[in-house]
Amino acid sequence: MDDVIIIGGSFAGLAAALQLGRARRKVTVLDTGLPRNRFAGRSHGLLGHDHKPPLDILAEARQQLARYPAITLVNTRADSISGGIDDFSVLTDNGESLGAHRLILSYGITDQMPDVPGFAEGWGTSIVPCPYCDGFEVAGQHWGLVWSGPQSQNQVRLFPDWTDRLTVFADGHDIPPDIRADLARRNIPVVDGRITEIARHGGHNATLKLNVGPDVAVDILFAHPRNKPSANLHESLGLATANTPLGIVLKVDERRETSMPGIYAAGDLTNPLIPSVTTASWQGAMAGIFAQQSMLA
Ligand SMILES: Cc1cc2nc3c(=O)[nH]c(=O)nc-3n(C[C@H](O)[C@H](O)[C@H](O)COP(=O)(O)OP(=O)(O)OC[C@H]3O[C@@H](n4cnc5c(N)ncnc54)[C@H](O)[C@@H]3O)c2cc1C
């Protein structure tokens, strides 16, 4: 039996495994190899790894974990969880049943691509979610923001640190008059109508076709599609969740334990605020440490 099984072996899961492996706890990491930022050419903001392809960062991390004999990395999907603290069972998609004293859930979230031709194709290059991740490279250029609700106002307040050329696309949202007045005060044009297609021209550039009015070209488009957890294991366990404007996240306490004793969680699956590689790694490390400390005699 393992001390800990980690479900999801990307930034959060591997950071948890590193702490546990260094504490010489037996740990198995199950992973299907689909990190959320796999569409991005480069990852930004992680100290020591800035501007590297995200898959290279993960490959290097896996190589470093090979030093630790107590860590086993398995390329497989966790399909179900049963049991309770000190006696969890995880069934994998190859029919194997694995046992552990503790679990860490770090299976991330999946962005739901809207049904707009060109959106999925541009995701991660010409269409991105986060200015901290991709803003520096396109600072001073013409940015577009697809309005997704009241939370988009935060983006409007953030973006001037990178550019003073922003166009908001209402995309069918009813932007209230007071917010429109604020946008006008900031000299930010609002384009009404629904986005019907996004054409890319290599690099970051995107041209948006709308159901009314002329096409509008921007140098980069920021968008926040709804997301959902990448697996539903928490649902079958009945773990407590919280609603956010873009999707649900798992609730954890200050020791990163979920509502079920012995199950910890980390990364985007738990993070409604500024999800990033740095926060996922930090949360994963803390989940690993707290899971280990919970097993001390
Ligand atoms: C386009 C884009 C660009 C981004 N750029 C940046 C950036 O530049 N800098 C930055 O800091 N952040 C960036 N991010 C955010 C970053 O991708 C996430 O914050 C980070 O990947 C979260 O790590 P995680 O370990 O929580 O989840 P993920 O990286 O999403 O990993 C979850 C892992 O769990 C696996 N998994 C899922 N279900 C199962 C299952 N049932 N069994 C086993 N394994 C499973 C998946 O295959 C995946 O490997 C970007 C995000 C996007 C969408």
The ligand as a Gaussian input file, in Angstrom:
#p B3LYP/6-31G(d) Opt

LIG

0 1
 C       -3.610000      29.044000     -22.440000
 C       -3.046000      29.035000     -21.038000
 C       -1.795000      29.599000     -20.800000
 C       -1.277000      29.604000     -19.502000
 N       -0.056000      30.176000     -19.302000
 C        0.446000      30.201000     -18.059000
 C        1.722000      30.834000     -17.823000
 O        2.361000      31.358000     -18.737000
 N        2.173000      30.867000     -16.548000
 C        1.470000      30.301000     -15.500000
 O        1.941000      30.370000     -14.355000
 N        0.270000      29.692000     -15.703000
 C       -0.243000      29.633000     -16.947000
 N       -1.458000      29.040000     -17.157000
 C       -2.159000      28.416000     -16.005000
 C       -1.591000      27.002000     -15.760000
 O       -1.780000      26.218000     -16.919000
 C       -2.321000      26.324000     -14.593000
 O       -2.426000      27.201000     -13.491000
 C       -1.561000      25.048000     -14.186000
 O       -1.426000      24.167000     -15.282000
 C       -2.293000      24.349000     -13.033000
 O       -1.584000      23.205000     -12.676000
 P       -2.336000      21.958000     -12.049000
 O       -1.272000      20.981000     -11.699000
 O       -3.280000      22.403000     -11.003000
 O       -3.270000      21.387000     -13.217000
 P       -2.896000      20.919000     -14.688000
 O       -1.595000      21.492000     -15.119000
 O       -4.074000      21.208000     -15.545000
 O       -2.686000      19.347000     -14.552000
 C       -3.701000      18.445000     -14.225000
 C       -3.172000      17.059000     -14.592000
 O       -4.097000      16.051000     -14.149000
 C       -4.241000      15.079000     -15.186000
 N       -5.520000      14.381000     -14.970000
 C       -6.780000      14.836000     -15.168000
 N       -7.683000      13.899000     -14.823000
 C       -6.983000      12.825000     -14.408000
 C       -7.354000      11.533000     -13.921000
 N       -8.643000      11.154000     -13.777000
 N       -6.373000      10.645000     -13.593000
 C       -5.049000      10.999000     -13.722000
 N       -4.651000      12.221000     -14.175000
 C       -5.603000      13.123000     -14.501000
 C       -4.141000      15.894000     -16.471000
 O       -3.825000      15.104000     -17.582000
 C       -3.035000      16.890000     -16.112000
 O       -1.757000      16.367000     -16.421000
 C       -2.014000      29.033000     -18.433000
 C       -3.273000      28.457000     -18.676000
 C       -3.790000      28.455000     -19.959000
 C       -5.139000      27.853000     -20.206000

